Amino acid sequence: MHEGNVEATLSEQEFCSAVGISRVTAWRLRLAGRIAYCRVGNKVRYLPRHIDEYLLRCEKQLGRSRSVHEKARDGR
């Protein structure tokens, strides 16, 4: 067995529950290349860093869309 720097992985169901999305949405994110993942056999697995990176990108996109929205509201 491999020892050392092995991270725990999350199943697709665990990932979807943690992020609050459906399995179809998770599939669409993978297909679009918006979230990294691993495939072990025919199972999809997510590393904690995959989820962190995805959530960071979502946060940045939200911040960007808020500023655009605020500018439009302010008439700029």
Secondary structure, 3 states (H helix, E strand, C coil): CCCCCCCCCEEHHHHHHHHCCCHHHHHHHHHCCCCCCEEECCEEEECHHHHHHHHHHHHHHHHHHHHHHHHHHCCC
